[in-house]
Amino acid sequence: MGSGKGHLFTGRHKSLIVDGSGTGYLKSVFHYVHLNPVRAKPLNEQQPLKSYVWSSYDHYLKPGGERWKWLGVDRLLCEWGIPKDSLAGRQRFGQVMERIV
C-alpha cells in the first residue's frame, strides 16, 4: 500500500484523522460523505437517506448492540448538541439529517 502507516489510500486519495474536537470539522466531513447520495441523485425525493444501501449512515441510527462494534457515535452526536447516544438522541439526529436532505 502507501508509505504512510495506517493510510488506506495513496496517490490522488488521502486519509486524514477526523475527530470530534468541537471545531465542526467532523460534522462537515460526515455531511460530505453521507449526503453524497442526495447530491448525486441515486435517491429520489421520497426515499429516506437511510435507505441508500451503499452508505453507513443507517448504522449511526441503530442502538449500540446492533451497529458495528467499532462505530462510535458519541462524538458525532455531540457535534449536533445531542448529549447522549440514546433512542431519543438518535431519532433527533435522524430527523435533523432528513431535514437537510
N, C-alpha and C positions, 0 to 999 in steps of 0.2 A: 504494500500500500504506500502511503505517503511517508515522508520523512518525519513528520511530527507525531510524537507519541500520542495515541488516543484520537487521532484525526481519522474520520471516516472517508472524507473526500480529498482529492488533490486537484491540481490544475485549476480550471475555472471555478470549481466548487471549493468552498471553505467551511470550516467548522469553527464555531465560536461558543464559548461558555455563556449561557444566559441565566442570570439568577434573579431572584425577586428582591432586588436591592432597594425598592421603593422609588426608582427613577422613572418607572413606566415603560422601560425597555422590554421587560418580559411580556407585558400586556401588548405592546406593539408587535412583537415577534409572533405571539400567539394569534393575533388578528391576521397578520400577513399570511401565516401558514393555513389557518383553519377557515379563513374566508375566501381562499382561492377558488373553491367550487362555485361560490356566488359570482365572483368576478369573471370566471372563465365560462360560466353558464351551463355546466353539466346538470345543474339542478333547475327545475322550473320554479315559479313563484309559489306554488302550492306545496312543494317539498320542504320539510324542515331540514335545517343544516345537519342535524344528527343522522339523517338518512343517507348521507353520502358515504358509501362503503369504503372508500379509499382514504378516509380520514380517521384520526384517532380521537376526534372531538367527542364522540359519544361516550368514550371511556371516562372523560372528565365528569360526566353527569352520573356515573354509576357509583354505588357505595363502595367503600374501600375493599371489601371482600369479593367484589365482582369485577373489579378492574385489574389491570396488570399490576403486579406487586411493586414494580419499580416506579410506577407513575404516582408521584406526589402532587396533590392539587392545592395544598395549603397556601403555598406562596402565591400561586396564581389567583386564588380566591381573595387573598389579602390585597392584591393589587386592585381589586374591584371594591374593596371596603367590606368584604364579606368575612367576618371573623372566624368562621368555623366550617370545616368540612362536614356538613350535616345535610340531611334531606332538604331542609328549607334553604340552606346556602346554595346547594347545587341547583335547586329549582330556580332560585333568584338569578344565578349565573346563567342558566339556560335561557331564561326569559330575556335577559339583557342581550345575550348573543343573538337571539332570534329577532329582536328589535333592530339590531344593527343591520341585519340582512335586509 
